[in-house]
Structure formats: structure tokens, C-alpha cells
Amino acid sequence: MVLSCLARVSRSDHASLSLVSKWHRSVLFSPELYNFRSLLGSTEERIYL
């Protein structure tokens, strides 16, 4: 259920959410979350600067 909620949050907000706790940070940057976002069709392009 947590992945379902976090998968709907925009990637631009992940930096702020990662400050909540170490657990949130580990979930936000896990491959499982990206895979879940892919299943939902809510992936966003990555821009590296």
C-alpha cells in the first residue's frame, strides 16, 4: 500500500519526502518503486544536470 501511495507522488517531490526519514529515502530511491510506477504508467522522464 505504501508503494501505491508513493508511486503517485511526482518525482519532483521525492527530494522533500526523502528528508522525512531514512526509511522513506530508501523506499523512494528503490527499484521497486520505479517498477511500480511503470506498472501504473506514471513514470516521468529523468533529466540529469
C-alpha positions as CSV (number, residue, x, y, z in Angstrom):
1,M,0.0,0.0,0.0
2,V,2.9,2.3,0.7
3,L,4.3,1.8,-2.8
4,S,0.9,2.6,-4.2
5,C,0.8,5.9,-2.4
6,L,4.4,7.0,-3.1
7,A,4.1,5.9,-6.7
8,R,1.5,8.6,-7.3
9,V,3.8,11.4,-5.9
10,S,5.6,13.4,-8.5
11,R,9.4,12.7,-8.8
12,S,10.0,16.4,-8.2
13,D,8.7,16.0,-4.7
14,H,10.8,13.0,-3.9
15,A,13.7,15.1,-2.6
16,S,11.5,16.7,0.1
17,L,9.9,13.4,1.0
18,S,13.3,11.7,1.4
19,L,14.0,14.1,4.3
20,V,11.2,12.6,6.4
21,S,13.2,9.6,7.4
22,K,15.8,7.1,6.3
23,W,13.1,4.6,5.6
24,H,11.2,7.0,3.3
25,R,14.5,7.7,1.5
26,S,15.3,4.1,1.0
27,V,11.8,3.4,-0.4
28,L,11.8,6.5,-2.7
29,F,15.0,5.5,-4.3
30,S,14.3,1.8,-4.6
31,P,13.9,0.0,-7.9
32,E,10.7,-1.5,-6.6
33,L,9.1,2.0,-6.6
34,Y,10.2,2.7,-10.1
35,N,8.8,-0.7,-11.3
36,F,5.5,0.0,-9.5
37,R,5.3,3.5,-11.2
38,S,6.0,1.8,-14.5
39,L,3.1,-0.6,-14.0
40,L,0.8,2.4,-13.2
41,G,2.0,4.2,-16.2
42,S,3.1,7.2,-14.2
43,T,6.8,7.3,-15.0
44,E,8.4,10.6,-15.7
45,E,11.4,11.4,-17.8
46,R,14.6,11.9,-15.9
47,I,16.7,14.9,-16.5
48,Y,20.3,14.9,-15.3
49,L,22.1,18.1,-14.8
